[in-house]
Amino acid sequence: MVQRRSLAWTELRVGIVVIVSFLLLALAMFFVGGQTGFLGPKYTIVAYFENANNLRTGAEVHLEGVTIGNVNAVRISKLADPKKAVEAELRLDQTYQNIIRTDSKVTIKTIGLLGDSAIDITRGSDAGQAIEDLGTIQGSEEGDIRKIVQGTNDFIANLQVLSDDVKKMAERVEGGEGTLGKLLTDTSIYDNANATMGEAHAFVRDLRNGNGTVGKLVSDDELYSRVNHMMDRVDTLIDTVQHGHGTAARFINDPALYDKTDRILARVESVTDRIDRGEGTLGKLSKDETVYNEFRDSVNKFSMLVASIQNGEGTAGKFIKDPTLYNSLNQSSSEIQKLLYDFRQNPKKFLTITFKLF
């Protein structure tokens, strides 16, 4: 009987150790899994998203990068709003309830490039209100790995198209098409360039040998001597001017010319002032509108006179327009020419004087 009790106590002790070990293991796994504040108070909020983005139950919830809870459930929402197609229950530590407000941003992010999804919450401001237990908040998508992969595929496809275009361009260049293809395949361009270099070499050789005008400018010292001689003469001329010799020196050094110019400018300024005040004929012409009006009337009358003459009106108009005067003058000139001719042929006929007496 005593042995059986001892065996029962041994079995009970082993059972207690096993149960405590399981509890400790479960507690360790819970903490390693990301749960915080296991013994602290919790509260729940519901976040709505357009897409779950592979969000699973048990995923971590971060506040400014700090784990504050887990996702309790993820399911399809019954609401018709497409922005609230998915709802996620977030089991959070009640310690942070006053920080998570209505203006906080809730996003689904990916841990690593191909890692699991998690929820990130930003700190709210004083303008927002604290979310109560079972309250709701609208979430947004931070970045979907599928969109990134799709964008990468589009980029690779564009690179493939670009590679095909480059390949076609290379084939055209190898075939001698286009300007670049001709530059690489046509030997005439090389021949032309070689000929040009030969001509340039000959030109440089002529310069060195003093051939041609440019060669003489480069190689002949005569031009340098002439320029040097001319500069000496210019230097002598400047020295002469500086020492007051000649007309140019007097213009530069003699103050009398400046004084005369100053007096002339003073007189011109005086005349200009008088004209500006309306004195004299020029002043009246510039100030008095009567002179301008009379001049304009005279111009108008002259214009009318010219117009009447062009229309053949009056004596002057007839002289210009009527051909009768021209014909008469032409006929008279012909008669005079005939008279002169007859006079030269028989002057006695015209110079005979007859005297008669009763």
C-alpha positions in Angstrom: 0.0 0.0 0.0 2.8 2.4 0.9 4.6 1.4 -2.4 1.5 2.2 -4.4 1.2 5.7 -2.8 4.8 6.3 -3.5 4.4 5.4 -7.1 1.3 7.7 -7.4 3.2 10.6 -6.0 6.0 10.0 -8.4 3.7 9.9 -11.3 1.9 13.1 -10.1 5.2 14.9 -9.7 6.3 13.9 -13.2 2.9 15.1 -14.5 3.3 18.4 -12.8 6.8 18.9 -14.2 5.5 18.0 -17.7 2.6 20.5 -17.5 4.8 23.3 -16.2 7.3 22.6 -18.9 4.6 22.8 -21.6 3.4 26.0 -20.0 6.9 27.5 -20.0 7.4 26.4 -23.6 4.1 27.9 -24.7 4.9 31.1 -22.9 8.4 31.2 -24.6 6.9 30.5 -28.0 4.3 33.3 -27.4 6.9 35.8 -26.6 9.2 34.7 -29.5 6.2 35.0 -31.8 5.9 38.7 -31.1 3.2 39.0 -28.5 3.9 41.7 -26.0 2.2 42.5 -22.7 0.8 39.0 -22.4 -0.5 39.8 -18.9 -1.4 43.4 -19.7 -4.9 44.6 -20.7 -5.8 44.4 -24.4 -8.3 46.2 -26.7 -9.4 45.6 -30.3 -9.7 47.9 -33.3 -10.9 47.0 -36.8 -8.9 48.2 -39.8 -10.3 48.2 -43.3 -8.2 47.7 -46.4 -8.8 47.4 -50.2 -6.6 44.3 -50.3 -5.2 42.0 -47.7 -1.8 41.7 -49.5 -1.2 38.3 -48.0 -1.9 39.5 -44.4 -2.4 36.5 -42.1 -3.8 35.9 -38.6 -1.0 36.3 -36.0 0.9 38.9 -38.0 2.6 41.6 -36.0 1.3 45.1 -35.5 3.9 47.8 -35.2 3.5 51.3 -33.8 6.4 53.5 -35.1 8.4 50.2 -35.6 7.6 48.9 -32.1 5.5 45.7 -31.8 2.4 46.4 -29.8 0.1 43.5 -30.8 -1.0 41.0 -33.4 -3.6 40.5 -36.0 -6.5 38.5 -34.4 -8.4 37.8 -37.6 -8.5 38.7 -41.3 -11.7 38.3 -43.3 -13.7 39.7 -46.2 -15.8 42.7 -45.2 -19.6 42.8 -45.7 -19.5 46.5 -46.6 -20.0 47.6 -50.2 -17.3 50.2 -50.1 -14.4 48.9 -52.2 -12.0 50.7 -49.9 -13.3 48.5 -47.1 -13.2 45.1 -48.9 -11.1 43.5 -46.2 -11.3 43.9 -42.4 -8.6 43.0 -40.0 -9.1 42.7 -36.2 -6.1 44.1 -34.4 -5.5 43.0 -30.8 -3.4 45.7 -29.3 -1.8 46.6 -26.0 -4.1 49.0 -24.2 -1.1 51.1 -23.0 -0.9 52.7 -26.5 -4.6 53.4 -26.9 -4.2 57.1 -26.3 -1.5 57.3 -29.0 -3.5 55.5 -31.8 -6.0 58.1 -33.0 -8.4 58.7 -35.9 -5.7 60.5 -37.9 -3.2 57.7 -37.5 -2.2 55.9 -40.7 -2.5 52.2 -40.9 -0.7 50.4 -43.7 0.2 46.8 -44.7 3.9 46.5 -45.2 6.2 43.6 -46.2 9.0 42.5 -44.0 11.9 42.0 -46.4 11.6 41.7 -50.1 9.6 38.4 -50.1 8.8 38.2 -46.3 5.5 38.1 -44.5 3.1 41.0 -44.2 2.7 43.1 -41.1 0.7 46.2 -40.1 2.3 49.5 -39.3 0.5 52.3 -37.4 1.8 55.8 -37.1 1.3 58.0 -34.0 -1.8 60.2 -34.1 -1.9 64.0 -33.4 -3.8 66.0 -30.9 -6.3 66.9 -33.6 -7.5 63.3 -33.8 -9.5 61.3 -31.2 -8.4 58.2 -29.5 -9.9 55.0 -31.0 -12.1 53.2 -28.5 -12.3 49.4 -28.1 -13.9 47.8 -31.2 -13.5 51.1 -33.0 -12.6 51.3 -36.8 -10.0 53.0 -38.9 -9.4 53.1 -42.6 -6.1 51.6 -43.7 -4.0 52.0 -46.9 -1.5 50.0 -48.9 2.1 51.0 -48.5 3.5 48.8 -51.2 2.5 45.5 -52.8 5.3 43.1 -53.7 3.2 42.0 -56.6 3.1 45.5 -58.0 6.9 45.7 -57.6 7.3 42.4 -59.4 4.9 43.5 -62.1 6.8 46.8 -62.5 10.0 44.8 -62.7 8.6 42.6 -65.4 7.5 45.7 -67.4 11.0 47.1 -67.0 12.5 43.9 -68.2 10.1 43.8 -71.1 11.1 47.4 -72.0 14.7 46.4 -71.8 14.0 43.5 -74.1 12.4 45.9 -76.7 15.3 48.2 -76.3 17.7 45.4 -76.8 15.9 44.3 -80.0 16.0 47.9 -81.3 19.7 48.1 -80.6 20.2 44.8 -82.3 18.3 46.0 -85.4 20.3 49.2 -85.4 23.6 47.3 -85.2 22.5 45.1 -88.1 21.7 48.2 -90.2 25.1 49.7 -89.3 26.8 46.5 -90.3 24.9 46.5 -93.5 26.1 50.0 -94.3 22.7 51.7 -94.0 22.4 55.3 -92.7 25.1 57.8 -91.9 26.8 55.8 -89.2 26.8 52.6 -91.4 28.4 54.6 -94.3 31.0 56.0 -91.9 31.9 52.5 -90.8 31.7 50.7 -94.1 32.2 53.2 -96.9 35.9 53.5 -97.8 35.3 56.7 -99.8 35.0 58.7 -96.5 38.4 57.4 -95.4 39.8 58.2 -98.8 38.4 61.8 -98.6 39.8 62.2 -95.1 43.1 60.9 -96.2 43.2 63.2 -99.2 42.2 66.1 -96.9 45.1 65.3 -94.5 47.5 65.2 -97.5 46.4 68.6 -98.6 46.7 69.9 -95.1 50.2 68.5 -94.9 51.1 70.1 -98.3 49.6 73.4 -97.0 51.8 73.3 -93.9 54.8 72.5 -96.0 54.2 75.5 -98.2 53.8 77.7 -95.1 57.2 76.5 -93.9 58.8 77.0 -97.3 57.3 80.5 -97.6 55.2 79.7 -100.7 52.1 81.8 -101.4 50.8 84.9 -99.6 50.2 83.1 -96.3 53.6 81.5 -96.5 55.3 84.8 -97.0 53.4 86.2 -94.0 54.6 83.3 -91.9 58.2 83.0 -93.2 59.3 86.3 -94.7 60.8 88.9 -92.4 60.0 91.8 -94.7 56.5 92.2 -93.4 57.8 92.2 -89.8 60.4 94.9 -90.9 57.7 97.0 -92.5 55.4 96.7 -89.5 58.3 97.5 -87.2 59.2 100.5 -89.3 55.6 101.7 -89.4 55.4 101.4 -85.6 58.6 103.5 -85.3 57.0 106.2 -87.5 53.8 106.1 -85.4 55.9 106.4 -82.3 57.7 109.4 -83.8 54.3 110.9 -84.8 52.9 110.5 -81.3 56.1 112.0 -79.8 55.7 115.0 -82.1 52.1 115.5 -81.2 53.0 115.2 -77.5 55.6 118.0 -77.8 53.2 120.4 -79.5 54.5 120.3 -83.1 52.1 120.5 -86.1 48.3 121.0 -86.5 47.3 117.8 -84.7 49.5 118.7 -81.7 47.8 122.2 -81.5 44.4 120.5 -81.5 45.5 118.4 -78.6 47.7 120.7 -76.6 46.5 124.2 -77.4 43.7 125.3 -75.1 42.6 128.0 -77.6 40.7 125.5 -79.6 38.9 124.3 -76.5 38.1 127.9 -75.6 36.8 128.7 -79.1 34.7 125.5 -79.1 33.3 126.4 -75.7 32.4 129.9 -76.9 30.7 128.4 -80.0 28.8 126.0 -77.9 27.7 128.8 -75.6 26.4 130.8 -78.5 24.6 127.8 -79.9 23.1 127.2 -76.5 22.0 130.9 -76.4 20.4 130.6 -79.8 18.7 127.4 -78.8 17.3 129.1 -75.7 16.0 132.0 -77.8 14.4 129.5 -80.2 12.9 127.6 -77.3 11.4 130.9 -75.9 9.9 131.6 -79.3 12.1 134.6 -80.1 13.1 135.4 -83.7 12.0 133.8 -86.9 13.1 130.3 -85.9 11.5 130.7 -82.6 8.2 131.7 -84.2 8.5 128.9 -86.6 9.0 126.4 -83.7 6.4 128.0 -81.4 3.8 129.9 -83.4 1.2 127.6 -85.0 0.1 130.4 -87.4 3.3 129.9 -89.4 2.8 126.2 -89.5 -0.8 126.7 -90.6 0.2 129.1 -93.3 2.9 126.8 -94.5 0.5 123.9 -94.6 -2.0 126.0 -96.6 0.8 127.0 -99.0 1.7 123.3 -99.4 -2.0 122.5 -100.0 -2.3 125.2 -102.6 0.8 124.1 -104.3 -0.5 120.6 -104.4 -3.8 121.8 -105.9 -1.8 123.8 -108.5 0.2 120.8 -109.5 -2.9 118.7 -109.7 -4.7 121.2 -111.9 -1.6 121.4 -114.2 -1.5 117.6 -114.4 -5.2 117.7 -115.3 -4.5 120.2 -118.1 -6.3 123.1 -116.5 -5.1 126.7 -117.2 -2.3 128.0 -119.4 0.4 126.0 -117.7 -1.8 122.9 -117.9 -2.3 123.4 -121.6 1.4 123.9 -122.1 2.0 120.5 -120.5 -1.0 118.5 -121.7 -2.1 120.1 -125.0 0.0 118.9 -128.0 -1.1 121.8 -130.1 1.7 124.1 -128.8 4.2 121.4 -129.5 3.0 120.9 -133.0 3.0 124.6 -133.6 6.5 125.0 -132.3 7.6 122.0 -134.4 6.0 123.5 -137.6 7.5 126.9 -136.9 10.9 125.3 -136.4 10.5 123.5 -139.8 9.5 126.8 -141.5 12.5 128.6 -139.9 14.8 125.9 -141.1 13.4 126.2 -144.6 13.8 130.0 -144.5 17.4 129.7 -143.4 18.1 127.2 -146.1 16.6 129.5 -148.8 18.5 132.4 -147.4 21.8 130.5 -147.6 21.1 129.5 -151.2 20.1 132.9 -152.5 20.8 135.7 -150.1 20.2 138.4 -152.7 16.6 137.4 -153.0 16.0 138.5 -149.4 18.5 141.5 -149.3 17.4 143.3 -152.5 16.2 146.9 -151.8 13.9 148.6 -154.3 13.7 152.4 -154.4 10.8 154.1 -156.2 10.3 157.7 -156.9 7.0 159.1 -157.7 
